[in-house]
Amino acid sequence: MDLDAYSAAHRAEWDRLADLGNRRRLSGSEADELIELYQAGATQLSAIKTTAGSTLQGDRLSVGLSRARLRFTGAGANLLAQLPRFFVAQLPAALYRLRWLTLAVAVVTFLVAGLYAAWALGNPQVLANFGSDAELQKLADTDFVDYYSSNPAASFAGQVWTNNAWIAAQCIAFGILGVYVPYIVLQNAQNLGVNAAVMFAYDQGDTFFLYIAPHGMLELTAIFVAAAGGLRIFWAWIAPGARPRGQALAEDARALFTVAIGLVFVLLVSGIIEGFVTPAPWPWPVKIGIGAAALLAFLAYMLVLGRRAYRAGETGDLDEFGAGSSRVFAG
């Protein structure tokens, strides 16, 4: 083999391989091209080593192939070093993709809760199904408020956090079943409507809103997001579009796993508010103001930072999180 002539004949391919291997992000067509160049380069390197042994040209090609291979296998990286990207790009982008579905879940929840409360308030027999008059009076006068201070604040915050995080995780994990998320949404709406009906029936409507508002604004929004994530997975299975059904499910599931992780932290904040702020002997404007600030911060994170990350090409896909910092596709 004339090594110089062989190198000259394939120089453009090797340069292109090195160029693509050094890029931070690749389009779909560029990723396909990189794979083809990698396969061809591996064959060419084998030919060089077989006929000429260790050479400068072979070593150069070997470096290019190694960089290309890392684009597919992922370079080992410290998980902690990738956390900033997760919280600044991946998570907000994944949340942003769910914005309209989250709004739809919220509208349905409040609509059903309102209808259920109106139905119970307008039919004494319906209200009586929830307990005797004495039991409902006790719930409205003391039990509803005492619930938030019946345990130490830290213990209560941990309890509601784990319970809500478990519900959110179930919404996403079982979303593919199609019926689980609507069941959770309707059950949540029913519980909200029943409590509202009982409190209003016994002239404690103001107490209901005052004790729900501080933590409920953020907590309910997080549950709406989780429900939207579950419905998104189901829809990827029903209508995958141009993607193969398996690919659509895998891609959306990875992105929504990002959401599940993020909601753990969001629900931790709402749990802290429910445990320490809601039952606190502070002025109600202060407590509701804290809850509103937490909700506005989350919405800004989801809609403003999420929109920026999404437009930059981020999708929230966790395919390479923890395995490598490089990405093959631009999203």
ZIJO-V230450 format. One record per backbone hydrogen bond with DSSP energy under -0.5 kcal/mol. NH is the residue of the N-H (numbers start at 1). CO is the residue of the C=O. If there is no record, write none. Layout:
BEGIN
nh: <NH/NH>
co: <CO/CO>
END
This chain:
BEGIN
nh: <3/6/7/8/9/10/11/11/14/15/16/17/18/19/20/21/22/23/23/26/31/32/33/34/35/36/37/38/39/40/41/42/43/44/45/46/47/48/49/50/51/52/53/53/55/59/60/61/62/63/64/65/66/67/68/69/70/71/71/72/72/73/74/81/82/82/83/83/86/87/88/89/90/91/93/94/95/96/97/98/99/102/103/104/105/106/107/108/109/110/111/112/113/114/115/116/117/118/119/120/121/122/123/123/126/127/127/128/129/129/130/131/136/137/138/139/140/141/142/143/144/146/147/148/149/150/150/156/157/158/159/160/161/162/163/164/165/166/167/168/169/170/171/172/173/174/175/177/178/183/184/185/186/187/188/189/190/191/192/193/194/195/196/197/198/199/200/201/202/203/204/208/209/210/211/212/213/214/216/217/219/220/221/222/223/224/225/226/227/228/229/230/231/232/233/234/235/236/237/238/239/243/248/249/250/251/252/253/254/255/256/257/258/259/260/261/262/263/264/264/265/265/266/267/268/269/270/271/272/273/274/275/276/277/277/278/280/282/286/287/288/289/290/291/292/293/294/295/296/297/298/299/300/301/302/303/304/304/305/306/307/308/309/310/311/312/313/314/321/323/324/327/330>
co: <1/2/3/4/5/6/7/8/10/11/12/13/14/15/16/17/18/19/20/328/27/28/29/30/31/32/33/34/35/36/37/38/39/40/41/42/43/44/45/46/47/48/48/49/53/55/56/57/58/59/60/61/62/63/64/65/66/67/68/68/69/69/70/78/78/79/79/80/82/83/84/85/85/86/89/90/91/92/93/95/96/98/99/100/101/102/103/104/105/106/107/108/109/110/111/112/113/114/115/116/117/118/119/120/123/120/123/124/125/126/127/128/132/133/134/135/136/137/138/138/139/142/143/145/146/146/147/152/153/154/155/156/157/158/159/160/161/162/163/164/165/166/167/168/169/170/172/174/175/179/180/181/182/183/184/185/186/187/188/189/190/191/192/193/194/195/196/197/198/200/199/204/205/206/207/208/209/210/212/213/215/216/217/218/219/220/221/222/223/224/225/226/227/228/229/230/231/232/233/234/235/240/244/245/246/247/248/249/250/251/252/253/254/255/256/257/258/259/260/261/261/262/262/263/264/265/266/267/268/269/270/271/272/272/273/273/277/280/283/283/284/285/286/287/288/289/290/291/292/293/294/295/296/297/298/299/299/300/300/301/303/304/305/306/307/308/310/309/318/320/320/24/26>
END
